[in-house]
Structures are given as structure tokens and as C-alpha cells.
Amino acid sequence: LVCACGRDASVAPLAAEALRKAFGVYDEMEGSQLECDAYTYAALIRACVKVGDPERALALYDRMAASGKPRVERTQQVFAVAIHACAARRPAADLPKALQIWSDMRREHKT
């Protein structure tokens, strides 16, 4: 469901509403016993980038690691969309943050 809302975020007239719905589902999951997985986080991060909100995408990436719940393993897909969010920052790409994410990936996946 989050992914479907995220896909709608790429359609300009639907973008704001789609992102609002995606985060509504996310908030509902966080408030219940349902656990958000890496796929959920990747879909939300991607949706934020699609609507031009890379700051929110990166805040979600950081929140994923700082969660009080059992930590969700960040997958290569999560790292890739987070680095894409760094590239989407304006007025210029956020290279230091991208390098930090790259370092996180190497540390967590021992590559």
C-alpha cells in the first residue's frame, strides 16, 4: 500500500496527496504492532525524492537507524534511494551525506 502511494507520487497532480497517504499508512504501522520493513522505508524514501523533498527522505533514512524498535536492516535498495536523495538536494548535491550513507552500507554489509 505504501509502495502504491509512492508510485502515485510521481504523477504531479497526485504527488502531495499520495505522499500524505503513504505517510499516513506508515504512521499507522508505526503506531500498531505492524513492523515497517526495509521495503516500506525504501518506498517512502523514493516517494519523497519523487515529490522533490529529499530532506524528508534523508530524515526518514536517519530515523530508520535511530528507531527505538528493533532495528530494521537497511538493504542495498534503501542505501541506493538514500544516496539518490543526496543527489536530489538543491541547490547542490549533498556529497558528505552520500559518503556517510556509502560508509554505512560498507560497514553494515561488509563490502
C-alpha positions as CSV (number, residue, x, y, z in Angstrom):
1,L,0.0,0.0,0.0
2,V,2.8,2.4,0.8
3,C,4.5,1.5,-2.4
4,A,1.3,2.2,-4.4
5,C,1.0,5.6,-2.8
6,G,4.7,6.2,-3.5
7,R,4.2,5.4,-7.2
8,D,1.4,7.9,-7.4
9,A,3.9,10.5,-6.1
10,S,5.5,10.5,-9.5
11,V,2.3,11.9,-11.0
12,A,2.5,15.7,-10.4
13,P,-1.3,16.3,-9.8
14,L,-1.4,13.4,-7.3
15,A,2.0,13.9,-5.6
16,A,1.2,15.8,-2.4
17,E,-1.9,13.7,-1.7
18,A,-0.1,10.4,-2.5
19,L,2.8,11.3,-0.2
20,R,0.4,12.3,2.6
21,K,-1.4,8.9,2.3
22,A,1.9,7.0,2.2
23,F,3.0,8.6,5.4
24,G,-0.5,8.1,6.9
25,V,-0.1,4.3,6.3
26,Y,3.5,4.5,7.7
27,D,2.3,6.3,10.8
28,E,-0.5,3.8,11.3
29,M,2.0,0.9,11.0
30,E,4.4,2.6,13.5
31,G,1.6,3.1,16.0
32,S,0.5,-0.5,15.8
33,Q,2.1,-3.9,16.1
34,L,2.9,-3.9,12.4
35,E,6.6,-3.5,11.7
36,C,7.9,-1.4,8.9
37,D,10.4,-3.3,6.8
38,A,13.2,-2.1,4.5
39,Y,10.8,-2.3,1.5
40,T,8.5,0.2,3.3
41,Y,11.3,2.6,4.1
42,A,12.7,2.4,0.5
43,A,9.3,3.1,-0.9
44,L,8.8,6.1,1.3
45,I,12.3,7.5,0.7
46,R,11.8,7.1,-3.1
47,A,8.4,8.8,-2.9
48,C,9.9,11.8,-1.0
49,V,12.5,12.2,-3.7
50,K,9.9,12.0,-6.5
51,V,7.9,14.9,-5.0
52,G,11.1,17.0,-4.5
53,D,11.5,16.5,-0.8
54,P,15.0,14.9,-0.4
55,E,15.3,16.4,3.1
56,R,12.3,14.4,4.3
57,A,13.8,11.3,2.6
58,L,17.1,11.7,4.4
59,A,15.4,12.3,7.7
60,L,13.5,9.1,7.2
61,Y,16.8,7.3,6.4
62,D,18.2,8.6,9.7
63,R,15.1,7.7,11.6
64,M,15.3,4.2,10.3
65,A,18.6,3.7,12.1
66,A,17.6,5.6,15.3
67,S,14.3,3.7,15.7
68,G,13.5,2.6,19.3
69,K,12.0,-0.6,17.9
70,P,14.2,-3.5,16.8
71,R,16.3,-2.0,14.1
72,V,15.3,-2.8,10.5
73,E,18.2,-4.0,8.4
74,R,18.9,-1.4,5.7
75,T,19.1,-3.1,2.4
76,Q,21.1,-2.1,-0.7
77,Q,17.8,-0.7,-2.1
78,V,17.5,1.6,0.9
79,F,21.1,2.8,0.6
80,A,20.6,3.4,-3.1
81,V,17.5,5.5,-2.8
82,A,19.0,7.4,0.1
83,I,22.1,8.2,-2.0
84,H,19.7,9.3,-4.8
85,A,18.1,11.7,-2.2
86,C,21.5,13.2,-1.6
87,A,21.9,13.8,-5.3
88,A,18.4,15.4,-5.4
89,R,19.2,18.0,-2.8
90,R,19.2,21.6,-4.0
91,P,20.9,23.9,-4.8
92,A,23.7,21.2,-4.8
93,A,24.0,17.5,-4.1
94,D,24.9,16.6,-0.5
95,L,28.2,14.7,-1.1
96,P,29.2,14.4,2.6
97,K,25.8,12.8,3.4
98,A,26.1,10.5,0.4
99,L,29.6,9.4,1.5
100,Q,28.2,8.8,5.1
101,I,25.5,6.5,3.6
102,W,28.1,4.7,1.5
103,S,30.1,4.2,4.7
104,D,27.0,2.9,6.5
105,M,26.5,0.4,3.7
106,R,30.1,-0.8,3.7
107,R,30.0,-1.2,7.5
108,E,26.6,-3.0,7.6
109,H,27.2,-5.2,4.7
110,K,31.0,-5.6,5.0
111,T,31.6,-4.9,1.3
